[in-house]
Structure formats: structure tokens, C-alpha cells
Amino acid sequence: DQVMIGRIKAHGFSEVVVVSDAAVTAQSVTGSDLVVISSSAESGPLQDKLKDIPIPVLCVEDAEFTKMGMASAGDHEAGVSEVVIVGGPLVGTASGTLAISSKPGELGWGTPAASALKGATLPGNQARLVVFGYEKGAQMASMAAPARRAGFAIREQLAANLNADGIKLFDSILESVMK
């Protein structure tokens, strides 16, 4: 969470409010410019409380991809330190196979709707998207996106060890969801 908070602050968000998964409600985030669902969030208490908010969301918890209506399935893979860039606005100028972390860790993936913006996949499995998102109004897996949505489930160890390319990728995704 600290790595993500640091990156978010580097993008001009001077105030970052952390709300627990059990305490957060759609009303508690009203007025926010961005909601980040951290990988430290527990999907049990969070469920789909934030699914309908008309605020951009960066979802970093793969178990929330389906609950947020962003993907029809999702999970995470262990031992990952690279992604395969497929292109698009979410990933900026990144290309090819990109090492994102100095140590392997768990990286979440989803199976988004055909209308999704696709940014990167797991190495060796192009059906498992690790970076994907939606423009406001786009048809997601189970609903229209009430605002921009992006998924990049860099779980705790992976996030703590992002290298320069991983940070640049995170920043590109963050910038894209905030446009």
C-alpha cells in the first residue's frame, strides 16, 4: 500500500485517505477523484460495495475484478516478475516482455469483456489479462462502467519490489484511469 500511496501522491494527490474494506461504503468515497482498491483489501468484507460508484477506480485486488463487474473470472499467479505488453492507452509506451519487479511475486489476472482496453497479459497465457480497463459507459463483464475502471493486481510482494519499469507501468495505468 505504501508504494501505491507514494505513486499516487507523486501524481499530485496531496491527500490520500485510507479506509478499511469493512468500513468503506459508496457514500464514504463520494467526492473522491479516484478510488484504489488495494491488494490488502479483503474481498469478503468489501464485496461489491463500490461497484456502482461514478468515480474512476484502479482495482489492485484481483478477487474484486468479478465483484466490480470488470471480469467474468480472475485469480492470481505466483512467481511472476514479467508481463507481456499487448499495447493500448493503459500501458503508455511500454512494449514487449517487460520485467516489472526485482523479485517474483503474485500477480492477479482477469478475463474482461471483449470491449476492455487490453494492456498486458501473463507470460505464456494471452487469455489472462493483467492490465485491462474500461472507458466510462463501456460494457464490462456484467454492467456498463459508471466511470473509468482499470485492473492491475500487483499483490503485496510484487508491489514492494517494483523496478523502474514496473513503476512506470503503474504510473501509466494510473494516468490513464484519471484522464
N, C-alpha and C positions, 0 to 999 in steps of 0.2 A: 504494500500500500504506500509506503514512503517513497518508493521510486516513482510511482504514478503521481502522487501528490506533488512531488518535485517537478515533474514534467508539466503537469497542469499549471502550476504556478509560473513556470518558465514561459507559458503561453499567455500570461497576463491576468490570470485569475488570482487576484490577491487574497481572496477569501475562499477557502475550501472547508466545507462543513462535512464532517464525518458523522453519519447516522447509522446506528446498528440495523442489521437486517430485521430484527424483531420489532424495532421501534419505528422504522420508516413507513410512511403512508404516502399515497399520491398527493394528499393535501400538504404534507410536510415538505415536499420538494417544489411546491408551487412558487413561481418567481425565480427559480433557478435557471441559469443559462445552459447548464449541462448536468446530466446525472451519469455517474460512473458506477456501475455495479461491479465491485471488486471481486477478485477470486477468493478473498477471505470471507465473502458473504456466504451464508448458509442458505441454500435454496429452500429448505424446509420451512423456516420462519418467513422468508421473503416471498415465496410462491410467485403469484402473478400480480402483486400489489402495484407494480409500476408499469404494467403492460400498456395501459391506455393513456399515459401522460403525454401531453403535447409538447414535450421538451426533448431535445436531442439526447440520445443515450449511447454511451460506449459500454458495451457489455463485456466484461473481462471474466465472467463466471460462466463456464460452458454449460452447466446444469440449468442456467437461466435462458439459454437460447430458445428452447422449446416453450418455456413458460412465458416468455416475452412475445411469442408468436413469430420469432425470427427464423426458426429452422424446424424441420419435421423430425429431426433426430440430432443428437450430439453426444459427445463424450470427450475424453482426453486420452492422449497417448504419452507414455513415459519415454524418457531417453531422447528427447528431441532437442536439437540445438540449431536446426536449419529449417527454412521454409522455401517453397518454390513459388516464385512470383509469377503470377499469370497476367498482371498488368491492371490498369484502371486507375481511377482517381484516388482510391484509398491508399495506394502504395507509393505515390509520388513518382520519383524517377528510378526506383529500385527495379532490378531485373535479375533474371536467372535464379540460381540457387543461392540463397542468402543465409550466411551464418548470423544468427541474431543474439547468441549468448555464448559466454565463455565456458559455461558448464551446461550439460544436458539437464533437462527437466521436463515437467509435464506441460503439454500444450493442448488446449482444447480445440475441438473441431465441430463443425455443424454441417448439416445438409440443408442449405437455404433454398428458397423458391427460385424458379427459373429467372425471375425478374431481379434477383440480387445483383449488386455490384460485386464482382469477384476479384479479390486481390491476391490471395496466396493459398497454397494447398500444403498438405503434409508431403514430404518427400516420398515418392513411390505410391501415392494414392491421391490422384487428382480429384476424386469424388469427395474427399474430406477437406472442406474449406476451413482454413484457419484465420483468414482475414476476409470478411464479407460485410456487406451493409446494404442499406436501402435509402433512397430518397424519400422525402415526405410524400405520402399518398401512394407509394408503390405497394403492390400486393406482396406481402410477406407470406410465410407458410400458412398462417391461419387468420390473417387480418391485414388490413391496409395500415401502413406505417403512419402513426399520428404525428411523427416528426422524424428527422433523420435518425437512423439506427446504424450502429457498427458493432461487429463482434471481433474480438481479438483476445482469446482466453489464455493469456500468459500467466500461468499459475505461479505461486509464490517463489519457488527456487529459480525458475526461469526469469521472472521479472527482476529478481535481486541481482542477477548476473548478466543483464543485457549488455551487449557490447555497443560500440558506436553505431553500427548498422541497425541493431535492434532498437536503440533509442530513436534513431532517425525514422525507422518504420513506425514506431509507436507515435511519434510526433506527426507523421503524415496522416495516420488514421485519425488522430485527434483533430488535426486541422480540417480534414475532410468532413467529419461529423459536425463540426462547428460552423461550416460555411453558411 
